[in-house]
Amino acid sequence: MAMAMRLPAISRAVTEVASASASAPVGLRRLFCSNASRFSFLSPQAESQTPARPQAEPSTNLFVSGLSKRTTSEGLRTAFAQFGEVADAKVVTDRVSGYSKGFGFVRYATLEDSAKGIAGMDGKFLDGWVIFAEYARPREQSQPYQPQNNMSRPPYYGNR
């Protein structure tokens, strides 16, 4: 009942804003986005509880995420070659389909080139998708595989 009473008020507010501005999309955008700092969708507690991701040490190896499924290693190399000498570019692909998994790595010859590559390509479009570039983190050392053995006691052979 309360929701039914609010719907006409909301639709009236939207139409008033839309008719007051020159075009409806700009008015709607202004209605919903102009006070983003005042009307945060996340509570302040939720924002403070999320730990900040540690920054990786600067290196010549970059991690690139947000890649299209159609992006190839050669396409990644040519996109990043504008900013310096690319030693290696690799898009991680799915074994079955052969398509990109959405991320890859670019290795530059120098640290200066890798910094230019991040500045030039982070948040830019590649193959119609926005990509993100950052310094690659080293792999975490994983524990060696130890199979779980459920045979800690002799097998049960029934009543003897």
Salt bridges, closest charged atoms under 4 A:
GLU134 OE2 - ARG53 NH2 3.24
GLU134 OE2 - ARG137 NH1 3.36
